[in-house]
Amino acid sequence: MTRVMKFGGTSVGDAAAMRRTAAILEEHHAREPVVAVVSAMSGMTNLLLECGAAAVAGDSESVETARALILTPHRRALTELVPAGERRRQTSATLGSLVDEATRLLYSVYVLRELSPRAKDRLVSFGERMSSAILASYLNEIGVAAQQVEADRVIVTDGVFGNASPLLEETRERAAEVLTPALADGVLPVVTGFFGATVEGLTATLGRGGSDFSASILGNAVDASEIWIWTDVDGVMTADPRIVPSARTLSAISYSEATELAYFGAKVIHPKTMYPAEERAIPVWIKNTFEPDAPGTRISVEHEAGYSAKAIASISGLAIVTVEGRGLIDVSQVTTRIFSAVGRTEANVYMISQASSQHSVSFVVGGADRASVLAALGAEFREDLDHQRVLSLSEERDVAIVAVVGAGMRGTPGVAGQVFATMGAEEINIVAIAQGSSELNISFVVEETDVSAAVGALHRAFIADV
């Protein structure tokens, strides 16, 4: 059986990190077939985006210096890992060719003053293309037969640039053509994370943090025995350790719990990662590249039994937008109109709360999206506001969501009461409340200044003594 292993930006961030990653791959490849999936070097995706933004703004100096900024850290790592010889020359030429293509794209953006979603996806893919070329070269240098594989040869997606979804059956067919023969020959494929390609062959990214998603997609495609996500922490924790120093690593959680935690701010794994793995019941492990012997967290169908709540998560930097009016109930299809307007802004809606009287509808969005959301709603309800069918559009800034997550909450009486009693004891005001239909989480909104106190109190109440 094949094991898929994904390595994040810190795991390929420089020559030292790549050596650690290669040592892990060498050890496991000696025992079983392995597919590696790699992110860009730490900070490289942001750098490419900044270069694109500078080109759109007409900053010719930034465009001219982009080549050196992109190439220098990659050449430095290659020089340390493969100091001489034909392999070094060929990999250096590959890096040069890739950065030349990225630079040409930036010049085109500079001339047109436009960075389309399609062009942006192509631009940001160069980080993974370059890091994977270096890692594959180094693996061969230390005697591990490896082959760089650019994911647009394997992962087939829809045409939603910037947040593409995989076409799993088509991807399985491509994997059989590209990955299976390499694995049969004892070769370790080093696949670029974060992106695939449309049916037409156009590069399409899977969303920020999409390398985790890539690993799960490929695990599904090759019927992997396990998927290992290597990162810079020991696993999924009961809370953010920066907020709760006593937080511990969870030994096991379910796919559903992991999805909820990822959605509500646990950055250790991408929210979409679970469904391709769950479809084929493939366990997902979260492991620490810098502490490879640490147990990690196993994500699968099973979970640790006996606990009503498993972890406390939070998302800060949010805003609540409220549509309110005594006549709101009479406004034709008001809910549809609200979310159609919000949908046109492409803002992510984290939570929805509607009064039973339909007197008001509130929803939580990212703080950076609030202005565009309010503008879209103002345009949609202009006539209703003029006739006072809708009385107001309001916002509350600097709020956060706190979520209590755990499969054991399902059907356990008194959990919600304990959550809100805990907040009451801490004198923390709750602005809005929601409970998912799955009963896996209870989430609520508080002022951002109360996040640390809320998370800490809930962790003590539900988890600290477990």
ABEGO torsion letter per residue (X at the ends): XBBBBBBBAAAAABAAAAAAAAAAAAAAAAABBBBBBBBBBBGAAAAAAAAAAAAAAGBAAAAAAAAAAAAAAAAAAAAAABABEAAAAAAAAAAAAAAAAAAAAAAAAAAAGBBBAAAAAAAAAAAAAAAAAAAAAAAAAAGBBBBBBBAAAABBBBABBGBBBBBAAAAAAAAAAAAAAAAAAGBBBBBBBGBBBBAAGBBBBAEBGAAAAAAAAAAAAAGBABBBBBBABAEBBABBAAABAABBBBABBBAAAAAAAAAAGBAABBAAAAAAAAAAGBBBBBBBAABAABAEBBBBABBBBGBABABBBBBBGBBBBBBBEAAAAABBGAAAAAAAAAAAAGBBBABBBBBAAGABBBBBBBAAAAAAAAAAAAAAAAAAAAAGABABBBBBBGBBBBBBBEAAABGBBGAAAAAAAAAAAAGBBBABBBBBAAGABBBBBBBAAAAAAAAAAAAAAAAAAX
